[in-house]
Every structure is written in C-alpha cells, then in structure tokens.
Amino acid sequence: MNTQFKKGVLELCVLVLLDRKDCYGYEMVDEISKNISISEGTIYPLLKRLKKEGFLNSYLKESQDGPPRKYYKLTGLGREKKEQLVAEWRKFSVGVNNLLCCEIIDNLGDFKDE
C-alpha cells in the first residue's frame, strides 16, 4: 500500500483504537496490522506527537509477561479530534469512492457522464 496513504490515515486509526480501549504501543501495531501493513517504528513517533498535543495520556501498567507496559489513553480533546477526523474521513472516502465508481462504470461502457 502507498506509504502516503498509510501516513495520512494512521492518526485516525490510533485515535479510533484508543477510543475503544487503552492500549500499549505494540498492541496498537498488532491491531492496525490486521488491516493495514505497518511497522512498529511508525507508531511511536505518532504516539509521542499525539501525547504532546494533548490528545493522549500515558500510564504504566504491570504485565504478567515482563516489565510494566506503557498504556495510552484518549483524552477528552483526543476524543474530539477523533470525531473530527472520522467526519472528514467519511466525506473524503465518499468522494473518492464516487470517483472510483464512475471510473468503473465508464470502463464498462454502461455510463458516460457528458
């Protein structure tokens, strides 16, 4: 998948995941990777930026599998940002899908927009 596509949507994916539940970094990579191929190194700079901007908080939580893990939690401001990005994504994706749909129909010869 195009790297620019991924970069543009990764913030939205992180905010959506954290709206569902608090997560640690690798857990987010694992969840996102089920749908979009990303590397672990791409998520941590984003988490740091989102935390700096006040969209996330972090806390340590004991782990049964080793040292404590740093969990991230969405703030109220982060929830507002997520809602804004979801609305923007819906408008954007509808527009792109409309263009793609017309292209498919044009290629089939069933519809010509003149």
All heavy atoms as an XYZ file, in Angstrom:
925
protein
N       0.852     -1.183      0.000
C       0.000      0.000      0.000
C       0.893      1.240      0.000
O       1.953      1.250      0.604
C      -0.914     -0.007      1.231
C      -1.852      1.183      1.273
S      -2.883      1.249      2.739
C      -4.048     -0.009      2.347
N       0.454      2.258     -0.643
C       1.180      3.513     -0.732
C       1.478      4.074      0.656
O       0.592      4.192      1.499
C       0.326      4.490     -1.547
C       0.986      5.811     -1.765
O       1.332      6.513     -0.813
N       1.146      6.185     -3.009
N       2.733      4.426      0.895
C       3.174      4.941      2.186
C       2.432      6.208      2.583
O       2.086      6.388      3.748
C       4.697      5.212      2.153
O       5.359      4.013      1.762
C       5.208      5.638      3.497
N       2.173      7.078      1.631
C       1.474      8.325      1.945
C       0.031      8.066      2.380
O      -0.487      8.760      3.249
C       1.508      9.282      0.743
C       2.907      9.795      0.427
C       3.556     10.487      1.612
O       2.946     11.307      2.285
N       4.809     10.143      1.883
N      -0.606      7.061      1.787
C      -1.955      6.686      2.236
C      -1.920      6.300      3.708
O      -2.745      6.734      4.504
C      -2.495      5.489      1.447
C      -2.921      5.783      0.033
C      -3.246      4.746     -0.812
C      -3.005      7.077     -0.460
C      -3.650      4.981     -2.118
C      -3.411      7.326     -1.755
C      -3.727      6.274     -2.590
N      -0.949      5.447      4.051
C      -0.844      4.954      5.428
C      -0.569      6.082      6.412
O      -1.203      6.162      7.457
C       0.275      3.915      5.536
C      -0.070      2.585      4.951
C       1.000      1.601      5.299
C       1.567      0.987      4.069
N       2.583     -0.017      4.355
N       0.368      6.948      6.068
C       0.701      8.054      6.965
C      -0.504      8.939      7.219
O      -0.727      9.412      8.323
C       1.842      8.891      6.381
C       3.198      8.264      6.517
C       4.259      9.181      5.962
C       5.626      8.567      6.056
N       6.664      9.421      5.491
N      -1.285      9.146      6.175
C      -2.433     10.027      6.289
C      -3.553      9.465      7.153
O      -4.309     10.210      7.761
N      -3.651      8.161      7.239
C      -4.767      7.551      7.951
C      -4.356      6.955      9.307
O      -5.209      6.642     10.128
C      -5.447      6.485      7.053
C      -4.657      5.194      7.006
C      -6.856      6.240      7.462
N      -3.065      6.851      9.572
C      -2.597      6.205     10.796
C      -3.061      6.933     12.061
O      -3.465      6.299     13.041
C      -1.073      6.081     10.772
C      -0.456      5.187     11.826
C      -1.052      3.793     11.795
C       1.047      5.118     11.648
N      -3.048      8.247     12.048
C      -3.511      9.011     13.204
C      -4.964      8.677     13.514
O      -5.329      8.442     14.666
C      -3.350     10.509     12.959
C      -3.813     11.372     14.112
C      -3.556     12.853     13.873
O      -2.607     13.211     13.141
O      -4.306     13.669     14.437
N      -5.785      8.629     12.494
C      -7.191      8.276     12.676
C      -7.324      6.873     13.259
O      -8.095      6.653     14.196
C      -7.935      8.378     11.340
C      -9.377      7.893     11.321
C     -10.241      8.672     12.299
C      -9.937      7.989      9.914
N      -6.566      5.922     12.731
C      -6.626      4.544     13.232
C      -6.258      4.465     14.704
O      -6.922      3.782     15.491
C      -5.699      3.640     12.419
S      -6.215      3.407     10.708
N      -5.206      5.157     15.109
C      -4.772      5.156     16.508
C      -5.845      5.753     17.407
O      -6.184      5.189     18.447
C      -3.428      5.912     16.668
C      -3.123      6.221     18.118
C      -2.294      5.102     16.046
N      -6.398      6.876     17.010
C      -7.424      7.519     17.827
C      -8.679      6.652     17.944
O      -9.279      6.565     19.016
C      -7.769      8.900     17.266
C      -6.641      9.937     17.342
C      -7.049     11.219     16.623
C      -6.229     10.229     18.760
N      -9.052      5.985     16.864
C     -10.220      5.099     16.897
C      -9.967      3.930     17.845
O     -10.826      3.575     18.661
C     -10.591      4.614     15.475
C     -11.558      3.442     15.521
C     -11.175      5.755     14.663
N      -8.789      3.315     17.748
C      -8.464      2.200     18.648
C      -8.500      2.634     20.111
O      -9.052      1.938     20.957
C      -7.075      1.641     18.329
C      -6.965      0.706     17.150
C      -5.504      0.300     16.934
C      -7.816     -0.538     17.353
N      -7.897      3.786     20.394
C      -7.834      4.250     21.778
C      -9.186      4.720     22.296
O      -9.391      4.770     23.507
C      -6.782      5.350     21.928
C      -5.345      4.860     21.780
C      -4.370      6.023     21.823
C      -5.004      3.827     22.842
N     -10.103      5.040     21.409
C     -11.450      5.371     21.849
C     -12.175      4.107     22.319
O     -13.061      4.172     23.157
C     -12.222      6.058     20.723
C     -13.506      6.704     21.207
O     -13.533      7.230     22.342
O     -14.487      6.694     20.451
N     -11.788      2.966     21.772
C     -12.382      1.689     22.168
C     -11.832      1.192     23.497
O     -12.566      0.674     24.326
C     -12.119      0.633     21.101
C     -12.813      0.909     19.803
C     -12.496     -0.157     18.782
N     -12.995      0.249     17.478
C     -12.542     -0.240     16.341
N     -11.595     -1.157     16.344
N     -13.050      0.188     15.205
N     -10.493      1.329     23.657
C      -9.852      0.853     24.890
C      -8.425      1.389     24.963
O      -7.829      1.736     23.950
C      -9.826     -0.671     24.953
C      -8.936     -1.323     23.908
C      -8.856     -2.821     24.104
C      -7.824     -3.417     23.148
N      -7.419     -4.740     23.545
N      -7.884      1.451     26.174
C      -6.492      1.828     26.368
C      -5.619      0.714     25.791
O      -5.944     -0.470     25.914
C      -6.174      2.007     27.851
C      -6.967      3.125     28.494
O      -7.752      3.792     27.799
O      -6.791      3.319     29.718
N      -4.508      1.084     25.158
C      -3.613      0.107     24.531
C      -2.160      0.503     24.758
O      -1.859      1.676     24.954
C      -3.829      0.051     23.021
S      -5.441     -0.458     22.458
N      -1.281     -0.468     24.665
C       0.148     -0.173     24.626
C       0.595     -0.205     23.166
O      -0.146     -0.685     22.290
C       0.956     -1.123     25.516
C       0.804     -2.591     25.239
C       1.709     -3.266     24.412
C      -0.226     -3.336     25.817
C       1.587     -4.618     24.161
C      -0.353     -4.686     25.577
C       0.557     -5.325     24.750
O       0.433     -6.666     24.505
N       1.766      0.326     22.895
C       2.215      0.538     21.520
C       2.170     -0.689     20.633
O       1.590     -0.664     19.545
N       2.784     -1.788     21.083
C       2.831     -2.977     20.241
C       1.436     -3.530     19.987
O       1.139     -4.038     18.903
C       3.723     -4.057     20.861
C       3.859     -5.254     19.972
C       4.705     -5.224     18.863
C       3.102     -6.405     20.199
C       4.802     -6.307     18.021
C       3.198     -7.498     19.359
C       4.055     -7.447     18.277
O       4.145     -8.531     17.431
N       0.554     -3.407     20.968
C      -0.829     -3.858     20.807
C      -1.518     -3.083     19.678
O      -2.257     -3.658     18.871
C      -1.571     -3.664     22.132
C      -2.992     -4.132     22.158
C      -3.656     -3.900     23.511
O      -3.131     -3.126     24.345
O      -4.716     -4.497     23.720
N      -1.251     -1.778     19.604
C      -1.825     -0.965     18.527
C      -1.281     -1.394     17.172
O      -2.039     -1.515     16.206
C      -1.542      0.513     18.764
C      -2.441      1.144     19.788
S      -2.142      2.904     19.940
C      -1.190      2.911     21.442
N       0.035     -1.620     17.118
C       0.650     -2.074     15.862
C       0.008     -3.381     15.425
O      -0.348     -3.557     14.256
C       2.182     -2.248     16.024
C       2.784     -2.923     14.798
C       2.850     -0.910     16.275
N      -0.173     -4.299     16.358
C      -0.759     -5.594     16.062
C      -2.190     -5.449     15.535
O      -2.566     -6.056     14.530
C      -0.737     -6.469     17.323
C      -1.095     -7.908     17.041
O      -0.544     -8.490     16.091
O      -1.943     -8.450     17.783
N      -2.986     -4.618     16.184
C      -4.385     -4.417     15.761
C      -4.468     -3.744     14.389
O      -5.232     -4.176     13.532
C      -5.145     -3.572     16.795
C      -5.527     -4.320     18.037
C      -6.492     -5.475     17.770
O      -7.482     -5.282     17.027
O      -6.243     -6.565     18.298
N      -3.690     -2.691     14.202
C      -3.718     -1.971     12.919
C      -3.204     -2.866     11.800
O      -3.751     -2.863     10.692
C      -2.921     -0.650     13.017
C      -3.638      0.309     13.971
C      -2.742     -0.017     11.631
C      -2.826      1.532     14.357
N      -2.180     -3.673     12.102
C      -1.581     -4.551     11.091
C      -2.534     -5.635     10.604
O      -2.293     -6.240      9.557
C      -0.304     -5.195     11.630
O       0.684     -4.223     11.807
N      -3.604     -5.871     11.322
C      -4.606     -6.833     10.851
C      -5.331     -6.302      9.617
O      -5.920     -7.064      8.862
C      -5.620     -7.132     11.956
C      -5.045     -7.929     13.100
C      -6.063     -8.116     14.205
C      -5.435     -8.859     15.383
N      -6.367     -8.962     16.525
N      -5.281     -4.988      9.426
C      -5.970     -4.354      8.307
C      -5.048     -3.587      7.371
O      -5.312     -3.494      6.178
C      -7.050     -3.402      8.838
C      -8.102     -4.137      9.628
O      -8.921     -4.839      9.069
N      -8.070     -4.001     10.941
N      -4.003     -2.992      7.932
C      -3.063     -2.170      7.162
C      -1.660     -2.583      7.577
O      -1.353     -2.609      8.768
C      -3.244     -0.669      7.487
C      -4.659     -0.200      7.199
C      -2.240      0.177      6.707
C      -4.954      1.185      7.744
N      -0.810     -2.872      6.626
C       0.559     -3.277      6.943
C       1.370     -2.064      7.414
O       1.580     -1.119      6.656
C       1.202     -3.887      5.700
O       2.543     -4.192      5.962
N       1.781     -2.094      8.694
C       2.627     -1.024      9.239
C       3.755     -1.658     10.046
O       3.646     -2.801     10.486
C       1.846     -0.030     10.133
C       1.286     -0.712     11.383
C       0.780      0.676      9.349
C       0.815      0.252     12.438
N       4.806     -0.899     10.257
C       5.908     -1.381     11.086
C       5.811     -0.744     12.465
O       5.185      0.303     12.646
C       7.253     -1.039     10.444
O       7.454      0.352     10.446
N       6.438     -1.396     13.430
C       6.382     -0.916     14.809
C       6.975      0.478     14.945
O       6.493      1.288     15.734
C       7.144     -1.906     15.706
C       6.827     -1.779     17.158
C       7.447     -2.886     17.982
O       7.765     -3.945     17.428
O       7.616     -2.664     19.191
N       7.991      0.787     14.150
C       8.667      2.075     14.241
C       7.814      3.264     13.818
O       8.144      4.397     14.157
N       6.737      3.027     13.104
C       5.918      4.146     12.638
C       4.971      4.664     13.710
O       4.552      5.813     13.660
C       5.070      3.754     11.402
O       4.211      2.669     11.747
C       5.935      3.369     10.231
N       4.636      3.839     14.684
C       3.602      4.214     15.644
C       4.151      5.083     16.780
O       3.462      5.991     17.247
C       2.885      2.954     16.183
C       1.518      3.316     16.747
C       3.658      2.255     17.241
C       0.412      3.037     15.843
N       5.369      4.825     17.219
C       5.871      5.522     18.406
C       6.084      7.019     18.216
O       5.724      7.802     19.100
C       7.116      4.817     18.955
C       6.745      3.454     19.505
C       7.037      2.290     18.809
C       6.057      3.337     20.709
C       6.661      1.045     19.300
C       5.678      2.100     21.208
C       5.988      0.967     20.497
O       5.602     -0.258     20.983
N       6.623      7.467     17.097
C       6.705      8.929     16.895
C       5.318      9.584     16.869
O       5.129     10.683     17.389
C       7.406      9.079     15.542
C       8.147      7.801     15.345
C       7.325      6.745     16.021
N       4.342      8.887     16.294
C       2.973      9.396     16.256
C       2.391      9.485     17.658
O       1.780     10.491     18.029
C       2.099      8.503     15.373
C       0.610      8.832     15.331
C       0.370     10.249     14.810
C      -0.129      7.819     14.486
N       2.587      8.454     18.475
C       2.090      8.472     19.855
C       2.714      9.616     20.642
O       2.034     10.309     21.401
C       2.377      7.133     20.544
C       1.582      5.944     20.023
C       2.115      4.649     20.632
C       0.103      6.109     20.301
N       4.007      9.828     20.448
C       4.699     10.913     21.143
C       4.106     12.270     20.753
O       3.840     13.120     21.607
C       6.192     10.869     20.808
C       7.009     11.885     21.554
C       8.493     11.737     21.233
C       9.295     12.760     21.995
N      10.738     12.620     21.742
N       3.850     12.459     19.460
C       3.271     13.722     18.982
C       1.847     13.918     19.510
O       1.493     14.999     19.989
C       3.281     13.781     17.456
C       2.680     15.075     16.918
C       2.703     15.170     15.413
N       1.975     14.136     14.722
C       0.648     14.118     14.557
N      -0.107     15.082     15.066
N       0.074     13.140     13.890
N       1.041     12.876     19.443
C      -0.341     12.974     19.921
C      -0.395     13.263     21.412
O      -1.255     14.027     21.877
C      -1.109     11.686     19.599
C      -1.390     11.432     18.112
C      -1.987     10.054     17.914
C      -2.285     12.505     17.529
N       0.535     12.696     22.152
C       0.600     12.968     23.598
C       1.006     14.421     23.839
O       0.406     15.120     24.660
C       1.574     12.009     24.272
C       1.596     12.150     25.767
C       2.521     11.128     26.411
C       2.573     11.401     27.908
N       3.556     10.573     28.580
N       2.000     14.886     23.094
C       2.474     16.270     23.230
C       1.365     17.270     22.906
O       1.254     18.329     23.532
C       3.675     16.496     22.310
C       4.302     17.855     22.422
C       5.499     17.977     21.500
C       6.087     19.365     21.580
N       7.204     19.551     20.656
N       0.501     16.931     21.945
C      -0.587     17.809     21.534
C      -1.804     17.711     22.462
O      -2.794     18.406     22.262
C      -0.991     17.497     20.090
C       0.096     17.875     19.090
C      -0.234     17.452     17.669
O      -1.216     16.690     17.441
O       0.501     17.871     16.762
N      -1.731     16.832     23.460
C      -2.803     16.728     24.445
C      -3.937     15.784     24.083
O      -4.970     15.770     24.750
N      -3.750     14.979     23.039
C      -4.795     14.049     22.625
C      -4.732     12.730     23.390
O      -5.709     11.989     23.419
C      -4.715     13.775     21.123
C      -4.880     15.010     20.277
C      -3.996     15.291     19.249
C      -5.925     15.905     20.495
C      -4.143     16.430     18.458
C      -6.082     17.046     19.723
C      -5.189     17.298     18.699
N      -3.565     12.432     23.986
C      -3.363     11.185     24.718
C      -2.697     11.444     26.052
O      -1.969     12.424     26.216
C      -2.432     10.231     23.951
C      -2.685      9.925     22.496
C      -1.587      9.009     21.972
C      -4.037      9.288     22.306
N      -2.936     10.540     26.990
C      -2.169     10.438     28.223
C      -1.563      9.046     28.238
O      -2.032      8.153     27.520
C      -3.064     10.602     29.460
C      -3.508     12.030     29.663
O      -2.763     12.963     29.398
N      -4.733     12.199     30.124
N      -0.550      8.844     29.049
C       0.025      7.510     29.175
C       0.184      7.160     30.649
O       0.245      8.044     31.505
C       1.370      7.422     28.456
O       2.308      8.276     29.058
N       0.221      5.871     30.908
C       0.435      5.374     32.267
C       1.072      3.993     32.179
O       0.951      3.302     31.164
C      -0.879      5.330     33.055
C      -1.945      4.433     32.479
C      -2.063      3.104     32.880
C      -2.848      4.914     31.531
C      -3.043      2.282     32.345
C      -3.834      4.103     31.003
C      -3.932      2.782     31.410
O      -4.892      1.967     30.889
N       1.778      3.609     33.233
C       2.398      2.289     33.280
C       1.450      1.301     33.933
O       0.760      1.624     34.899
C       3.714      2.338     34.057
C       4.860      3.080     33.385
C       6.081      3.095     34.298
C       5.217      2.458     32.046
N       1.436      0.085     33.405
C       0.591     -0.971     33.947
C       1.416     -2.247     34.010
O       2.104     -2.600     33.047
C      -0.638     -1.165     33.044
C      -1.629     -2.164     33.569
C      -2.852     -2.205     32.662
C      -3.854     -3.238     33.123
N      -5.018     -3.302     32.222
N       1.360     -2.918     35.139
C       2.107     -4.159     35.307
C       1.685     -5.176     34.252
O       0.529     -5.240     33.857
C       1.874     -4.741     36.701
C       2.503     -3.922     37.816
C       4.015     -3.813     37.728
O       4.677     -4.815     37.348
O       4.559     -2.731     38.017
N       2.650     -5.990     33.825
C       2.407     -7.023     32.831
C       2.799     -8.377     33.399
O       3.812     -8.493     34.096
C       3.232     -6.738     31.573
O       3.217     -7.845     30.705
N       2.026     -9.390     33.102
C       2.363    -10.748     33.538
C       3.499    -11.326     32.703
O       4.136    -12.289     33.100
C       1.138    -11.660     33.427
C       0.017    -11.268     34.356
C      -1.217    -12.136     34.149
O      -1.322    -12.856     33.172
N      -2.151    -12.057     35.086
N       3.743    -10.730     31.540
C       4.735    -11.254     30.605
C       6.082    -10.540     30.671
O       6.916    -10.756     29.800
C       4.195    -11.156     29.174
C       2.901    -11.915     28.991
O       2.730    -12.949     29.654
O       2.064    -11.467     28.193
N       6.312     -9.682     31.652
C       7.573     -8.968     31.722
C       7.433     -7.656     32.459
O       6.608     -7.526     33.360
N       8.230     -6.667     32.034
C       8.198     -5.363     32.713
C       6.879     -4.637     32.474
O       6.117     -4.999     31.573
C       9.366     -4.604     32.080
C       9.601     -5.268     30.772
C       9.186     -6.700     30.933
N       6.612     -3.598     33.263
C       5.375     -2.817     33.056
C       5.329     -2.251     31.639
O       6.357     -1.941     31.043
C       5.482     -1.690     34.079
C       6.464     -2.149     35.081
C       7.408     -3.080     34.367
N       4.129     -2.115     31.126
C       3.933     -1.578     29.779
C       3.349     -0.177     29.867
O       2.572      0.127     30.760
C       2.966     -2.458     28.994
C       3.536     -3.810     28.680
C       2.569     -4.595     27.827
N       3.214     -5.809     27.373
C       2.602     -6.974     27.280
N       1.324     -7.077     27.594
N       3.245     -8.031     26.853
N       3.730      0.647     28.893
C       3.179      1.994     28.817
C       1.894      1.940     27.999
O       1.907      1.622     26.813
C       4.170      2.958     28.161
C       3.652      4.402     28.134
C       4.528      5.306     27.301
C       5.557      5.970     28.178
N       6.284      7.044     27.446
N       0.797      2.236     28.665
C      -0.507      2.269     28.010
C      -0.856      3.707     27.654
O      -0.479      4.634     28.355
C      -1.595      1.696     28.928
C      -1.679      0.198     28.897
C      -0.743     -0.582     29.548
C      -2.707     -0.434     28.208
C      -0.818     -1.966     29.519
C      -2.795     -1.811     28.167
C      -1.847     -2.572     28.827
O      -1.929     -3.932     28.791
N      -1.599      3.840     26.571
C      -2.062      5.149     26.119
C      -3.567      5.212     26.261
O      -4.270      4.231     26.025
C      -1.643      5.391     24.663
C      -0.155      5.501     24.529
C       0.631      4.369     24.321
C       0.488      6.729     24.645
C       2.008      4.459     24.218
C       1.861      6.827     24.544
C       2.619      5.695     24.340
O       3.977      5.791     24.245
N      -4.036      6.391     26.667
C      -5.457      6.627     26.912
C      -5.848      7.911     26.207
O      -5.137      8.904     26.255
C      -5.680      6.756     28.423
C      -7.103      7.039     28.834
C      -7.191      7.145     30.360
C      -8.594      7.365     30.823
N      -9.451      6.197     30.651
N      -6.999      7.887     25.552
C      -7.515      9.063     24.859
C      -8.006     10.094     25.873
O      -8.668      9.749     26.843
C      -8.674      8.618     23.963
C      -8.999      9.414     22.717
C      -7.812      9.513     21.785
C     -10.168      8.771     22.001
N      -7.678     11.352     25.643
C      -8.190     12.438     26.481
C      -9.500     12.945     25.868
O      -9.873     12.540     24.760
C      -7.190     13.611     26.549
O      -7.040     14.149     25.226
C      -5.839     13.179     27.098
N     -10.173     13.844     26.560
C     -11.373     14.462     26.003
C     -11.066     15.185     24.700
O     -11.822     15.100     23.724
N      -9.938     15.893     24.674
C      -9.503     16.585     23.456
C      -9.225     15.573     22.341
O      -9.557     15.814     21.173
C      -8.254     17.419     23.755
C      -7.744     18.348     22.675
C      -8.793     19.401     22.316
C      -6.453     19.025     23.127
N      -8.647     14.437     22.717
C      -8.378     13.380     21.742
C      -9.651     12.803     21.160
O      -9.734     12.502     19.965
N     -10.670     12.678     21.999
C     -11.969     12.165     21.531
C     -12.595     13.148     20.535
O     -13.143     12.750     19.508
C     -12.890     11.920     22.724
C     -14.069     11.056     22.403
C     -14.699     10.446     23.650
N     -13.917      9.296     24.110
C     -13.142      9.286     25.207
N     -13.066     10.334     25.979
N     -12.459      8.213     25.540
N     -12.478     14.436     20.831
C     -12.978     15.453     19.898
C     -12.228     15.385     18.564
O     -12.846     15.483     17.495
C     -12.822     16.849     20.502
C     -13.750     17.148     21.654
C     -13.465     18.496     22.305
O     -12.831     19.368     21.663
O     -13.878     18.678     23.467
N     -10.919     15.231     18.636
C     -10.099     15.128     17.423
C     -10.492     13.900     16.619
O     -10.600     13.954     15.395
C      -8.612     15.077     17.799
C      -7.675     14.968     16.639
C      -7.645     16.233     15.819
C      -6.524     16.192     14.790
N      -6.520     17.385     13.958
N     -10.725     12.781     17.305
C     -11.142     11.559     16.625
C     -12.456     11.776     15.883
O     -12.592     11.411     14.716
C     -11.294     10.402     17.610
C     -11.642      9.095     16.905
C     -12.538      8.198     17.709
C     -13.926      8.717     17.764
N     -15.008      7.786     17.931
N     -13.427     12.402     16.545
C     -14.726     12.657     15.911
C     -14.570     13.546     14.677
O     -15.209     13.310     13.648
C     -15.700     13.289     16.909
C     -16.104     12.371     18.040
C     -16.791     11.095     17.579
O     -17.539     11.142     16.581
O     -16.568     10.047     18.205
N     -13.715     14.547     14.780
C     -13.455     15.444     13.649
C     -12.841     14.668     12.484
O     -13.279     14.807     11.336
C     -12.515     16.567     14.085
C     -12.041     17.448     12.950
C     -10.818     18.282     13.323
O     -10.405     18.341     14.471
N     -10.221     18.896     12.328
N     -11.836     13.841     12.780
C     -11.176     13.080     11.721
C     -12.098     12.041     11.103
O     -12.047     11.800      9.897
C      -9.901     12.412     12.260
C      -8.748     13.353     12.595
C      -7.578     12.572     13.186
C      -8.297     14.142     11.373
N     -12.945     11.418     11.912
C     -13.905     10.442     11.379
C     -14.854     11.132     10.400
O     -15.118     10.620      9.308
C     -14.680      9.736     12.516
C     -15.902      8.998     11.986
C     -13.771      8.784     13.282
N     -15.360     12.303     10.773
C     -16.259     13.047      9.885
C     -15.551     13.420      8.587
O     -16.114     13.267      7.489
C     -16.788     14.297     10.588
N     -14.316     13.895      8.689
C     -13.540     14.252      7.497
C     -13.285     13.022      6.632
O     -13.381     13.090      5.399
C     -12.212     14.902      7.893
C     -12.357     16.290      8.461
C     -11.033     16.881      8.937
O      -9.953     16.346      8.588
O     -11.072     17.882      9.668
N     -12.954     11.895      7.272
C     -12.685     10.665      6.534
C     -13.926     10.207      5.766
O     -13.838      9.804      4.612
C     -12.208      9.557      7.467
C     -12.058      8.262      6.729
C     -12.916      7.214      6.724
C     -10.999      7.925      5.825
N     -12.449      6.235      5.882
C     -11.277      6.650      5.327
C      -9.847      8.593      5.417
C     -10.429      6.009      4.429
C      -9.008      7.947      4.521
C      -9.305      6.677      4.032
N     -15.073     10.291      6.411
C     -16.309      9.842      5.751
C     -16.588     10.673      4.501
O     -16.918     10.126      3.444
C     -17.472      9.892      6.726
C     -17.385      8.775      7.733
C     -18.612      8.687      8.603
N     -18.496      7.501      9.446
C     -18.796      7.466     10.733
N     -19.271      8.548     11.327
N     -18.658      6.361     11.421
N     -16.448     11.979      4.608
C     -16.670     12.848      3.447
C     -15.652     12.541      2.349
O     -15.990     12.412      1.180
C     -16.554     14.317      3.841
C     -17.729     14.864      4.592
C     -17.438     16.271      5.057
C     -18.335     17.265      4.395
N     -18.150     18.621      4.929
N     -14.404     12.420      2.752
C     -13.312     12.171      1.808
C     -13.501     10.829      1.102
O     -13.415     10.747     -0.124
C     -11.977     12.203      2.559
C     -10.789     11.885      1.712
C     -10.276     12.828      0.837
C     -10.177     10.647      1.787
C      -9.170     12.539      0.054
C      -9.080     10.346      1.006
C      -8.573     11.291      0.131
N     -13.781      9.783      1.872
C     -13.897      8.452      1.276
C     -15.110      8.346      0.358
O     -15.052      7.671     -0.666
C     -13.917      7.362      2.348
O     -15.027      7.498      3.188
N     -16.204      9.027      0.690
C     -17.373      9.037     -0.196
C     -16.998      9.699     -1.520
O     -17.332      9.192     -2.596
C     -18.576      9.747      0.465
C     -19.648     10.080     -0.560
C     -19.150      8.889      1.576
N     -16.293     10.812     -1.455
C     -15.877     11.499     -2.679
C     -14.971     10.630     -3.540
O     -15.170     10.527     -4.762
N     -13.998      9.992     -2.911
C     -13.086      9.121     -3.661
C     -13.853      7.937     -4.237
O     -13.681      7.582     -5.413
C     -11.919      8.641     -2.771
C     -11.102      7.553     -3.468
C     -11.020      9.815     -2.394
N     -14.711      7.327     -3.438
C     -15.486      6.179     -3.927
C     -16.414      6.569     -5.073
O     -16.606      5.790     -6.003
C     -16.272      5.531     -2.786
C     -15.375      4.731     -1.878
O     -14.360      4.190     -2.298
N     -15.747      4.662     -0.617
N     -16.980      7.768     -5.005
C     -17.816      8.239     -6.115
C     -17.003      8.346     -7.404
O     -17.463      7.951     -8.470
C     -18.459      9.581     -5.788
C     -19.601      9.466     -4.814
O     -20.170      8.400     -4.625
N     -19.929     10.567     -4.166
N     -15.803      8.875     -7.296
C     -14.934      8.976     -8.471
C     -14.547      7.596     -8.988
O     -14.568      7.348    -10.189
C     -13.678      9.783     -8.142
C     -13.882     11.273     -7.970
C     -12.630     11.918     -7.401
C     -14.263     11.915     -9.290
N     -14.203      6.694     -8.085
C     -13.813      5.345     -8.496
C     -14.985      4.601     -9.125
O     -14.817      3.889    -10.112
C     -13.279      4.553     -7.307
C     -11.963      5.044     -6.707
C     -11.618      4.237     -5.469
C     -10.844      4.988     -7.727
N     -16.154      4.788     -8.570
C     -17.351      4.135     -9.091
C     -17.626      4.591    -10.521
O     -17.896      3.779    -11.396
C     -18.543      4.434     -8.192
S     -20.075      3.678     -8.759
N     -17.542      5.870    -10.747
C     -17.765      6.400    -12.095
C     -16.721      5.870    -13.062
O     -17.026      5.563    -14.213
C     -17.758      7.926    -12.094
S     -19.227      8.630    -11.317
N     -15.498      5.745    -12.605
C     -14.436      5.218    -13.461
C     -14.732      3.778    -13.849
O     -14.588      3.386    -14.997
C     -13.088      5.297    -12.734
C     -11.948      4.718    -13.545
C     -10.627      4.801    -12.811
O     -10.259      5.911    -12.396
O      -9.990      3.763    -12.661
N     -15.188      2.987    -12.893
C     -15.523      1.594    -13.173
C     -16.684      1.518    -14.152
O     -16.650      0.764    -15.121
C     -15.864      0.847    -11.860
C     -14.601      0.696    -11.009
C     -16.492     -0.512    -12.137
C     -14.860      0.247     -9.583
N     -17.701      2.314    -13.922
C     -18.864      2.316    -14.817
C     -18.457      2.774    -16.212
O     -18.848      2.175    -17.206
C     -20.006      3.188    -14.239
C     -20.554      2.516    -12.966
C     -21.113      3.392    -15.250
C     -21.514      3.377    -12.171
N     -17.624      3.818    -16.300
C     -17.142      4.288    -17.599
C     -16.387      3.186    -18.327
O     -16.558      2.982    -19.517
C     -16.233      5.508    -17.443
C     -17.004      6.788    -17.167
O     -18.238      6.781    -17.298
O     -16.354      7.786    -16.797
N     -15.546      2.468    -17.602
C     -14.748      1.409    -18.221
C     -15.619      0.246    -18.695
O     -15.252     -0.465    -19.618
C     -13.672      0.914    -17.258
C     -12.563      1.933    -17.090
O     -12.351      2.781    -17.939
N     -11.868      1.855    -15.970
N     -16.761      0.056    -18.079
C     -17.683     -0.989    -18.502
C     -18.555     -0.549    -19.683
O     -19.232     -1.356    -20.303
C     -18.585     -1.426    -17.342
C     -17.889     -2.137    -16.189
C     -18.875     -2.382    -15.046
C     -17.289     -3.454    -16.637
N     -18.564      0.747    -19.940
C     -19.345      1.275    -21.047
C     -20.814      1.452    -20.737
O     -21.613      1.740    -21.615
N     -21.184      1.256    -19.474
C     -22.588      1.349    -19.096
C     -23.027      2.772    -18.808
O     -24.215      3.066    -18.813
C     -22.865      0.503    -17.828
C     -22.669     -0.972    -18.105
O     -22.809     -1.380    -19.265
O     -22.377     -1.693    -17.145
N     -22.095      3.659    -18.535
C     -22.462      5.002    -18.125
C     -21.398      5.970    -18.613
O     -20.221      5.752    -18.417
C     -22.559      5.061    -16.597
C     -22.762      6.450    -16.060
C     -24.013      7.048    -16.107
C     -21.710      7.152    -15.509
C     -24.191      8.330    -15.606
C     -21.883      8.432    -15.016
C     -23.128      9.009    -15.058
N     -21.808      6.994    -19.267
C     -20.884      8.056    -19.686
C     -21.411      9.368    -19.154
O     -22.549      9.739    -19.432
C     -20.778      8.128    -21.209
C     -20.152      6.929    -21.854
C     -18.661      6.928    -21.659
C     -18.060      5.758    -22.428
N     -16.743      5.471    -22.003
N     -20.611     10.054    -18.372
C     -21.005     11.359    -17.819
C     -20.505     12.434    -18.782
O     -19.319     12.688    -18.855
C     -20.415     11.523    -16.422
C     -20.940     12.780    -15.743
O     -21.942     13.340    -16.198
O     -20.324     13.169    -14.742
N     -21.413     13.020    -19.544
C     -21.004     14.032    -20.527
C     -21.602     15.356    -20.221
O     -22.650     15.542    -19.769
C     -21.427     13.576    -21.911
C     -20.733     12.282    -22.267
C     -21.100     11.801    -23.657
O     -20.694     12.460    -24.630
O     -21.802     10.789    -23.764
